[in-house]
Amino acid sequence: MDLFFAGHGPWLFWLIGLCAIWSFVPPIEAFACTKVWLYGAGAIVIVWSAFIDFRFFRFAMERSPARAARDLLLQRLISWTIIIAIFGGPAIPPEIAARLVGFGL
């Protein structure tokens, strides 16, 4: 379990950086820093975390490279879908939500 959760390290570092920006930088500059941190560092963290998780599936779970990649994609698909639904769901405008739920009815 510890090896699997090592993949969360980059995300925790990214969140600490985001919190530090908003704690120590004045709000006007924080908006500019946040955009760079969200997109620039976020892309690095996605790749870094995926690499750690791939290595976990490859060596700790003893999967072939193809199966490790498949397991990584499946794990990301399931977990990120749930995370986006929970945290992004309330931000969806009501018109779009009605179309998604009611299929345009």
N, C-alpha and C positions, 0 to 999 in steps of 0.2 A: 504494500500500500504506500509506503514512504516513497518508493521509486516513482510510482504513478503521480503522486502529488508534487513531486519535484517539478513537474511541468507547469505548476501554478506559480512558481517563483518569478518568472518574467512578468506575469500579470500583476503580482503583488508589487514588484518594483515599479511598474508602470503606474499603478494606482497611487503609490506613495509619492511618485514624482508629480502626479496631477494634484494631489492634496498639498504638496509643498508649494506648487505654483500659486494655488489659491490662498494659501496661508501666509506666504511671505512676499508676494508681489502685489503692488497696488492693482485694483480692479481694471483700470484702463489697459495697463500692460498685460495683465493676466489673460485677457481675451486673445491677444495676439500670441502669447506664449502657449495658450491652451490649444489653439489651432495647430501649431507646429507639433506640439506634444501628442495630440490626438492622432494626427495623420502620420507624421514622420516616425515617432517612436512606436506608435501603434502597429505600423506595418512591420517594424523590426521585431516587436514582441510576438506578433502572430507567427512569423517564420521561426523565431527562436523557440517558442513554446511547441510548435508543431515538430520541430527537430527533436526536442526532448521526448515528446510523446511517441514519436516514431521509434526512437531508440528504446523506449520502454517496451513497446509492442514487439520490437525486433529481438531484443536480447533477454529481457526479464520474462516475457511470455513465450520466447523461443519460436517466433513466427518467421516465415520466409519473408523476404523483402516485399513481395507483392501482397501477401496476406497482412503484413504489418501496415502497409499503406492503406489497404481496404479497411482494416480495423480503425485506423486513425480517422479516415474520412467518415466512417459510420459513427464513431464517437463524437466527432465534431458536428455532424449533421443533427444528431439527436440532441446534444447538449446546447448547441447554439440556437437551434429552433426554439427550445424551451426558454432559454434566456431572453431571446428577442421578443417572444410572446409575452413574457412576464414584464420586462422593463420597457419594451417598445410599444406594447399594446395600448397602454393608457395615452400614449402620445399620438395615436392614429386619429385623424379627424373623424367625427361621427359619420360623415357621408361615406367615407371609404370603409369604415368598419361595418356599416349597414350593407354595403355591397359585398363585402367579404363573407359576412355571416349569412345574409339572405340571398346571396348570389344575384344581386341586382333587383330583388323584388321589393 
